[in-house]
Amino acid sequence: MTNILLALVDGSTYSKSVCDHAAWAAGRMQAGVDLLHVLDRNAGADKSDLSGSIALGARTALLEELSSLDEQRAKLLQQKGRAILDDARAIIEKAGQKVVGAHLRQGEIVETVIEQEGPASMIMIGKRGEEADFASLRLGAHLERFIRSSHKPVFVASRAFKPIDTVIVAFDGGASSQRVVDHIARNPLFAGLKIDLVTVGQKNRDTEKALEDAKAILTGAGLEVETTIIAGQPDEVLGKRVDDCGSCLVAMGAYGHSRIRAFVLGSTTSEMLRSCKAPVLLMR
C-alpha cells in the first residue's frame, strides 16, 4: 500500500485522539496507518555526578548499581512502548482500518520522525505530549520544531475526536496557503466536506480576487465552498469560527516567517495550535 498515514503515539491523553483521527482519515483516503512510538534516549536521564569524594570501592559499586537500574529502566520503557503501539493498533483496527506497521524507535524525537516520514502522505500527531501542561496550554515541546522540519502535511489532533463535516481554510494568498488549497482540491480526505474559505484582513480588490481564484480551484474539484473576508486578529477570528462551527478541521499554512520574526511579532500558527479546540492541518 503506497498511501500511508504516519501516526505518532506516546501514551498521552492525545494518543487515542491521534488514532481516532488517523482511522477517520484512513477510511476516507483508502490509506494504511503506520504507527510510530519514539523512546527519547535523553528522557529522564540522570546527568548528576554522584562520584564526588566517595571512596573508590564504594564509587565502583554505586556506578554498577546505577548502570543496572538504567538497563532495567530501558527494558521497562521498551515494554511500555510496545504496549502503547498494541493499544493504538487495537483502536485503529476496531475502526475497520488497516495498520501497515508499528515501529518502536529510540532517538531524538524530531530527527527520528523525519527519518521515518519518507513514504507517508501525511503525519498525524497530538497537540501535546505525555508531559502536557493543560493549565497553561503549553504546546508539546517538540511540536513547532517538528512542523518546521517536516516535508509532509502535518495533522495536529485535538484532545478528542469529533466527526468532521467542515474544513475552515485560513487563506492569506501566500504560497503556503495556496499549497493548502491545491492539496484540498486533489485529496479524497476532503471529498463531500463543506469548505469554509476565510481571509482575515481588509476587503479590497486584491484579497477578493485571490479568494475567488482559490474558490475556483476548489469548486472545480467538486467541493462546496463559501468565502468570507473578516477584519481582526487571525487567531481570534478563526477561533470564533471554530467555536461557531462545532465539528470542523482548520487547514492553514504553517510558520510563514522565521523563528526570529515569530519571536518578535508572535506566530499565528502557534497561537492557533495553542487555543484552537479543533484539529489543525498544517502545510509549509
Contacts in CASP RR format, 6 or more apart in sequence:
PFRMAT RR
TARGET T0000
AUTHOR 0000-0000-0000
METHOD contacts of the structure
MODEL  1
MTNILLALVDGSTYSKSVCDHAAWAAGRMQAGVDLLHVLDRNAGADKSDL
SGSIALGARTALLEELSSLDEQRAKLLQQKGRAILDDARAIIEKAGQKVV
GAHLRQGEIVETVIEQEGPASMIMIGKRGEEADFASLRLGAHLERFIRSS
HKPVFVASRAFKPIDTVIVAFDGGASSQRVVDHIARNPLFAGLKIDLVTV
GQKNRDTEKALEDAKAILTGAGLEVETTIIAGQPDEVLGKRVDDCGSCLV
AMGAYGHSRIRAFVLGSTTSEMLRSCKAPVLLMR
1 31 0 8 1.000
1 32 0 8 1.000
1 98 0 8 1.000
1 100 0 8 1.000
2 119 0 8 1.000
3 29 0 8 1.000
3 30 0 8 1.000
3 31 0 8 1.000
3 32 0 8 1.000
3 121 0 8 1.000
4 31 0 8 1.000
4 32 0 8 1.000
4 33 0 8 1.000
4 34 0 8 1.000
4 100 0 8 1.000
4 119 0 8 1.000
4 120 0 8 1.000
4 121 0 8 1.000
5 22 0 8 1.000
5 25 0 8 1.000
5 26 0 8 1.000
5 29 0 8 1.000
5 31 0 8 1.000
5 32 0 8 1.000
5 33 0 8 1.000
5 34 0 8 1.000
5 120 0 8 1.000
5 121 0 8 1.000
5 122 0 8 1.000
5 123 0 8 1.000
5 124 0 8 1.000
6 34 0 8 1.000
6 36 0 8 1.000
6 113 0 8 1.000
6 116 0 8 1.000
6 117 0 8 1.000
6 120 0 8 1.000
6 122 0 8 1.000
6 123 0 8 1.000
6 124 0 8 1.000
6 152 0 8 1.000
7 18 0 8 1.000
7 19 0 8 1.000
7 22 0 8 1.000
7 33 0 8 1.000
7 34 0 8 1.000
7 35 0 8 1.000
7 36 0 8 1.000
7 88 0 8 1.000
7 92 0 8 1.000
7 124 0 8 1.000
7 125 0 8 1.000
8 18 0 8 1.000
8 36 0 8 1.000
8 37 0 8 1.000
8 38 0 8 1.000
8 113 0 8 1.000
8 123 0 8 1.000
8 124 0 8 1.000
8 125 0 8 1.000
8 126 0 8 1.000
9 15 0 8 1.000
9 18 0 8 1.000
9 19 0 8 1.000
9 35 0 8 1.000
9 36 0 8 1.000
9 37 0 8 1.000
9 84 0 8 1.000
9 85 0 8 1.000
9 88 0 8 1.000
10 37 0 8 1.000
10 38 0 8 1.000
10 84 0 8 1.000
10 129 0 8 1.000
10 130 0 8 1.000
11 37 0 8 1.000
11 84 0 8 1.000
11 87 0 8 1.000
11 130 0 8 1.000
12 126 0 8 1.000
12 128 0 8 1.000
12 129 0 8 1.000
12 130 0 8 1.000
12 132 0 8 1.000
13 128 0 8 1.000
13 132 0 8 1.000
13 159 0 8 1.000
14 126 0 8 1.000
14 127 0 8 1.000
14 128 0 8 1.000
14 129 0 8 1.000
14 132 0 8 1.000
14 157 0 8 1.000
14 159 0 8 1.000
15 84 0 8 1.000
15 87 0 8 1.000
15 88 0 8 1.000
15 126 0 8 1.000
16 91 0 8 1.000
16 161 0 8 1.000
17 126 0 8 1.000
17 157 0 8 1.000
17 158 0 8 1.000
17 159 0 8 1.000
17 160 0 8 1.000
17 161 0 8 1.000
18 88 0 8 1.000
18 124 0 8 1.000
18 125 0 8 1.000
18 126 0 8 1.000
18 157 0 8 1.000
19 88 0 8 1.000
19 91 0 8 1.000
19 92 0 8 1.000
20 91 0 8 1.000
20 95 0 8 1.000
20 157 0 8 1.000
20 161 0 8 1.000
21 124 0 8 1.000
21 155 0 8 1.000
21 157 0 8 1.000
21 161 0 8 1.000
21 279 0 8 1.000
22 33 0 8 1.000
22 92 0 8 1.000
22 97 0 8 1.000
22 124 0 8 1.000
23 33 0 8 1.000
23 91 0 8 1.000
23 92 0 8 1.000
23 95 0 8 1.000
23 96 0 8 1.000
23 97 0 8 1.000
24 95 0 8 1.000
24 161 0 8 1.000
24 163 0 8 1.000
24 164 0 8 1.000
25 31 0 8 1.000
25 122 0 8 1.000
25 124 0 8 1.000
25 155 0 8 1.000
25 189 0 8 1.000
26 32 0 8 1.000
26 33 0 8 1.000
26 92 0 8 1.000
26 97 0 8 1.000
26 98 0 8 1.000
27 97 0 8 1.000
28 188 0 8 1.000
28 189 0 8 1.000
28 191 0 8 1.000
29 121 0 8 1.000
29 187 0 8 1.000
29 188 0 8 1.000
29 189 0 8 1.000
30 188 0 8 1.000
31 121 0 8 1.000
32 97 0 8 1.000
32 98 0 8 1.000
32 99 0 8 1.000
32 100 0 8 1.000
33 92 0 8 1.000
33 97 0 8 1.000
33 98 0 8 1.000
33 99 0 8 1.000
33 100 0 8 1.000
33 101 0 8 1.000
34 99 0 8 1.000
34 100 0 8 1.000
34 101 0 8 1.000
34 102 0 8 1.000
34 103 0 8 1.000
34 116 0 8 1.000
34 119 0 8 1.000
34 120 0 8 1.000
35 85 0 8 1.000
35 88 0 8 1.000
35 89 0 8 1.000
35 92 0 8 1.000
35 99 0 8 1.000
35 101 0 8 1.000
35 102 0 8 1.000
35 103 0 8 1.000
36 103 0 8 1.000
36 105 0 8 1.000
36 112 0 8 1.000
36 113 0 8 1.000
36 116 0 8 1.000
37 81 0 8 1.000
37 84 0 8 1.000
37 85 0 8 1.000
37 88 0 8 1.000
37 103 0 8 1.000
37 104 0 8 1.000
37 105 0 8 1.000
38 105 0 8 1.000
38 106 0 8 1.000
38 107 0 8 1.000
38 109 0 8 1.000
38 112 0 8 1.000
38 113 0 8 1.000
39 77 0 8 1.000
39 78 0 8 1.000
39 81 0 8 1.000
39 104 0 8 1.000
39 105 0 8 1.000
39 106 0 8 1.000
39 107 0 8 1.000
40 106 0 8 1.000
40 107 0 8 1.000
40 108 0 8 1.000
40 109 0 8 1.000
41 106 0 8 1.000
41 107 0 8 1.000
41 108 0 8 1.000
42 108 0 8 1.000
46 66 0 8 1.000
50 62 0 8 1.000
50 66 0 8 1.000
51 59 0 8 1.000
51 62 0 8 1.000
51 63 0 8 1.000
52 59 0 8 1.000
54 62 0 8 1.000
78 104 0 8 1.000
81 104 0 8 1.000
82 104 0 8 1.000
85 102 0 8 1.000
85 103 0 8 1.000
85 104 0 8 1.000
86 102 0 8 1.000
88 99 0 8 1.000
88 102 0 8 1.000
89 99 0 8 1.000
89 102 0 8 1.000
92 98 0 8 1.000
92 99 0 8 1.000
93 99 0 8 1.000
103 116 0 8 1.000
105 112 0 8 1.000
105 116 0 8 1.000
106 112 0 8 1.000
109 142 0 8 1.000
109 146 0 8 1.000
110 142 0 8 1.000
110 145 0 8 1.000
110 146 0 8 1.000
110 149 0 8 1.000
113 123 0 8 1.000
113 146 0 8 1.000
113 150 0 8 1.000
114 146 0 8 1.000
114 149 0 8 1.000
114 150 0 8 1.000
114 151 0 8 1.000
117 123 0 8 1.000
117 150 0 8 1.000
117 151 0 8 1.000
117 152 0 8 1.000
118 151 0 8 1.000
118 152 0 8 1.000
120 152 0 8 1.000
121 152 0 8 1.000
121 153 0 8 1.000
122 152 0 8 1.000
122 153 0 8 1.000
122 154 0 8 1.000
122 155 0 8 1.000
123 150 0 8 1.000
123 152 0 8 1.000
123 153 0 8 1.000
123 154 0 8 1.000
123 155 0 8 1.000
124 155 0 8 1.000
124 157 0 8 1.000
125 143 0 8 1.000
125 146 0 8 1.000
125 154 0 8 1.000
125 155 0 8 1.000
125 156 0 8 1.000
125 157 0 8 1.000
126 143 0 8 1.000
126 156 0 8 1.000
126 157 0 8 1.000
127 139 0 8 1.000
127 140 0 8 1.000
127 143 0 8 1.000
127 156 0 8 1.000
127 157 0 8 1.000
127 158 0 8 1.000
127 159 0 8 1.000
127 273 0 8 1.000
128 134 0 8 1.000
128 138 0 8 1.000
128 139 0 8 1.000
128 140 0 8 1.000
128 143 0 8 1.000
129 140 0 8 1.000
129 141 0 8 1.000
131 141 0 8 1.000
132 138 0 8 1.000
132 140 0 8 1.000
137 274 0 8 1.000
137 275 0 8 1.000
139 270 0 8 1.000
139 273 0 8 1.000
139 274 0 8 1.000
143 156 0 8 1.000
143 273 0 8 1.000
144 255 0 8 1.000
144 269 0 8 1.000
144 270 0 8 1.000
146 154 0 8 1.000
147 154 0 8 1.000
147 156 0 8 1.000
147 254 0 8 1.000
147 255 0 8 1.000
147 269 0 8 1.000
147 282 0 8 1.000
147 284 0 8 1.000
148 254 0 8 1.000
148 255 0 8 1.000
148 259 0 8 1.000
148 284 0 8 1.000
150 284 0 8 1.000
151 284 0 8 1.000
153 183 0 8 1.000
153 281 0 8 1.000
153 282 0 8 1.000
153 283 0 8 1.000
154 254 0 8 1.000
154 281 0 8 1.000
154 282 0 8 1.000
154 283 0 8 1.000
155 279 0 8 1.000
155 280 0 8 1.000
155 281 0 8 1.000
155 282 0 8 1.000
156 273 0 8 1.000
156 279 0 8 1.000
156 280 0 8 1.000
156 281 0 8 1.000
156 282 0 8 1.000
157 279 0 8 1.000
158 276 0 8 1.000
158 277 0 8 1.000
158 278 0 8 1.000
158 279 0 8 1.000
158 280 0 8 1.000
159 277 0 8 1.000
162 246 0 8 1.000
162 247 0 8 1.000
163 247 0 8 1.000
164 193 0 8 1.000
164 247 0 8 1.000
164 248 0 8 1.000
164 249 0 8 1.000
164 279 0 8 1.000
165 193 0 8 1.000
165 194 0 8 1.000
165 247 0 8 1.000
165 248 0 8 1.000
166 193 0 8 1.000
166 194 0 8 1.000
166 195 0 8 1.000
166 196 0 8 1.000
166 245 0 8 1.000
166 246 0 8 1.000
166 247 0 8 1.000
166 248 0 8 1.000
166 249 0 8 1.000
167 184 0 8 1.000
167 190 0 8 1.000
167 193 0 8 1.000
167 194 0 8 1.000
167 195 0 8 1.000
167 196 0 8 1.000
167 248 0 8 1.000
167 249 0 8 1.000
167 250 0 8 1.000
167 251 0 8 1.000
168 196 0 8 1.000
168 198 0 8 1.000
168 238 0 8 1.000
168 241 0 8 1.000
168 242 0 8 1.000
168 245 0 8 1.000
168 248 0 8 1.000
168 249 0 8 1.000
168 250 0 8 1.000
168 251 0 8 1.000
168 278 0 8 1.000
169 177 0 8 1.000
169 180 0 8 1.000
169 181 0 8 1.000
169 184 0 8 1.000
169 195 0 8 1.000
169 196 0 8 1.000
169 197 0 8 1.000
169 198 0 8 1.000
169 214 0 8 1.000
169 250 0 8 1.000
169 251 0 8 1.000
169 252 0 8 1.000
170 177 0 8 1.000
170 198 0 8 1.000
170 200 0 8 1.000
170 234 0 8 1.000
170 238 0 8 1.000
170 250 0 8 1.000
170 251 0 8 1.000
170 252 0 8 1.000
170 253 0 8 1.000
170 272 0 8 1.000
171 177 0 8 1.000
171 180 0 8 1.000
171 181 0 8 1.000
171 197 0 8 1.000
171 198 0 8 1.000
171 199 0 8 1.000
171 210 0 8 1.000
171 211 0 8 1.000
171 214 0 8 1.000
172 199 0 8 1.000
172 200 0 8 1.000
173 199 0 8 1.000
173 210 0 8 1.000
173 214 0 8 1.000
176 252 0 8 1.000
176 253 0 8 1.000
176 254 0 8 1.000
176 256 0 8 1.000
176 283 0 8 1.000
176 284 0 8 1.000
177 214 0 8 1.000
177 252 0 8 1.000
177 253 0 8 1.000
178 214 0 8 1.000
179 253 0 8 1.000
179 283 0 8 1.000
180 251 0 8 1.000
180 252 0 8 1.000
180 253 0 8 1.000
180 281 0 8 1.000
180 283 0 8 1.000
181 197 0 8 1.000
181 214 0 8 1.000
181 217 0 8 1.000
181 218 0 8 1.000
182 217 0 8 1.000
183 283 0 8 1.000
184 190 0 8 1.000
184 195 0 8 1.000
184 218 0 8 1.000
184 221 0 8 1.000
184 223 0 8 1.000
184 251 0 8 1.000
185 217 0 8 1.000
185 218 0 8 1.000
185 220 0 8 1.000
185 221 0 8 1.000
185 223 0 8 1.000
186 221 0 8 1.000
190 223 0 8 1.000
191 223 0 8 1.000
192 223 0 8 1.000
192 224 0 8 1.000
193 223 0 8 1.000
193 249 0 8 1.000
194 224 0 8 1.000
194 226 0 8 1.000
195 218 0 8 1.000
195 223 0 8 1.000
195 224 0 8 1.000
195 225 0 8 1.000
195 226 0 8 1.000
196 226 0 8 1.000
196 228 0 8 1.000
196 241 0 8 1.000
196 245 0 8 1.000
196 248 0 8 1.000
197 211 0 8 1.000
197 214 0 8 1.000
197 215 0 8 1.000
197 218 0 8 1.000
197 225 0 8 1.000
197 226 0 8 1.000
197 227 0 8 1.000
197 228 0 8 1.000
198 227 0 8 1.000
198 228 0 8 1.000
198 229 0 8 1.000
198 230 0 8 1.000
198 237 0 8 1.000
198 238 0 8 1.000
198 241 0 8 1.000
199 207 0 8 1.000
199 210 0 8 1.000
199 211 0 8 1.000
199 227 0 8 1.000
199 228 0 8 1.000
199 229 0 8 1.000
199 230 0 8 1.000
200 229 0 8 1.000
200 230 0 8 1.000
200 231 0 8 1.000
200 232 0 8 1.000
200 233 0 8 1.000
200 234 0 8 1.000
200 237 0 8 1.000
200 238 0 8 1.000
201 207 0 8 1.000
201 229 0 8 1.000
201 230 0 8 1.000
201 231 0 8 1.000
201 232 0 8 1.000
202 229 0 8 1.000
202 231 0 8 1.000
203 229 0 8 1.000
203 231 0 8 1.000
207 229 0 8 1.000
208 229 0 8 1.000
211 227 0 8 1.000
211 229 0 8 1.000
212 227 0 8 1.000
214 227 0 8 1.000
215 225 0 8 1.000
215 227 0 8 1.000
218 225 0 8 1.000
219 225 0 8 1.000
230 237 0 8 1.000
234 268 0 8 1.000
234 271 0 8 1.000
234 272 0 8 1.000
235 268 0 8 1.000
235 271 0 8 1.000
235 272 0 8 1.000
235 275 0 8 1.000
238 250 0 8 1.000
238 252 0 8 1.000
238 272 0 8 1.000
238 276 0 8 1.000
239 272 0 8 1.000
239 275 0 8 1.000
239 276 0 8 1.000
242 248 0 8 1.000
242 250 0 8 1.000
242 276 0 8 1.000
242 277 0 8 1.000
242 278 0 8 1.000
243 277 0 8 1.000
245 278 0 8 1.000
246 278 0 8 1.000
248 278 0 8 1.000
249 278 0 8 1.000
249 279 0 8 1.000
249 280 0 8 1.000
249 281 0 8 1.000
250 272 0 8 1.000
250 276 0 8 1.000
250 278 0 8 1.000
250 279 0 8 1.000
250 280 0 8 1.000
250 281 0 8 1.000
251 280 0 8 1.000
251 281 0 8 1.000
251 283 0 8 1.000
252 269 0 8 1.000
252 272 0 8 1.000
252 280 0 8 1.000
252 281 0 8 1.000
252 282 0 8 1.000
252 283 0 8 1.000
253 269 0 8 1.000
253 282 0 8 1.000
253 283 0 8 1.000
253 284 0 8 1.000
254 269 0 8 1.000
254 282 0 8 1.000
254 283 0 8 1.000
254 284 0 8 1.000
255 262 0 8 1.000
255 267 0 8 1.000
255 269 0 8 1.000
255 284 0 8 1.000
256 269 0 8 1.000
256 284 0 8 1.000
257 265 0 8 1.000
257 267 0 8 1.000
262 270 0 8 1.000
269 282 0 8 1.000
272 280 0 8 1.000
273 280 0 8 1.000
END
